[in-house]
Amino acid sequence: MIVEQIRYYLAEENLEDFLAARRELSSLRARLDLPEGRSLIADPVPDEGPAVVWQCGYDDEGQMGLAEARLMGSEEYASARERINALVERVVLELYSADGD
């Protein structure tokens, strides 16, 4: 299993707008029959750490590549990503393999 984690660093005042855009992406993923992932919200939002961590699990690299390919052609995906990019100060993408896989 592969776990993708995206750490979003943003100001607390941008949190609700960010979450609305992130939820749109999850809804789009569901409509495309892709794993939706899960948003983890820091409570409280730290000064130095990420405000939100989005994570999603994939069976293998093929499933992760399929998700990327389906999303890349979507105008809705591009629009939500643009809104997210305007709200965040920094983004960190990390990939993990599950122990035992």
N, C-alpha and C positions, 0 to 999 in steps of 0.2 A: 504494500500500500504506500502511496505517496501522499503526503500532507503538504498543501500549499498554505503558507501564512503570509498575509500582507499586513504590515503594521503601519497604521496611519497616524501621523503626528499632526494635530490640528488644535486650534484654539477652541475652548469650550463654547464660545458664542456661535461657532460654526457647526456644532455637533448635530443639531436637529436637521439642518439642511443636508448635511453629509449623510446622515442615516436615511433620509428620504431617498437620496440618489442611490445609496447602497442597496436599499430594499428594492428599488426598481431593477437593479442588476440581478438580484436574486430571483425576482419574479420572471424576468426574461430568461434566466437560466432554466427555471422550472418549465416554462413554455417550450423551450428547446429540448426538453427531456435530458437536462444536464443536472449534476448535483448542484444544489443551491448554495451550499456553504452555510457558515454561521458567523454572525458578528458578535464579538465579545467587547463590551463597553466598559472602560475603566470607571471605577467609582471610588473616589472622585477622579476627575481627569487630572493626571499628573503634570507638573510643570515640565519635566524632562522626558517622560516616556510617552508611548503611543496612547492616544485617546480611545482608539478602536483597533482591534485585531480581527481581521476576517480570515477564517480558515475553511478549507475544503479538502476532503479526502477523495482520492482517485484509486481505482484498483491497480492501475499501472500507468506507464508513460503514454501508452496508446490512448487511454481514456482521457488523460489530461490534454494531449495534443488535439483530440477530437473536440473537446470543449473550446479550446483556443480557436480552432478553425471555424467552428459554428458562430462564435461570437464576433470574430473579426469582420465579417460581412454585414453586421447589423448596424443600421443608423441609430437605433435606440440605444444600443450599447455604447456607441461613440459619443452620443449626446450625454448620457449619464456619466461616462468617464471624464468628459470635459468639465462637467459640473463638479465632480469630485476633485479633479486636479486644481480647480480654482479655489477650493476650500482648504486644501491640505498644505502644510508647510514642508512635509517630508514624507516619503513613502519608502518602506523597506520590504522587499519580497524575499521570502525564505522558503526553501523546499526541504522536506525531511522524508526519510524512509522509515517506516514503522519497524521497530525491532522485531526480528523473527521472520520478516518477509524476504 
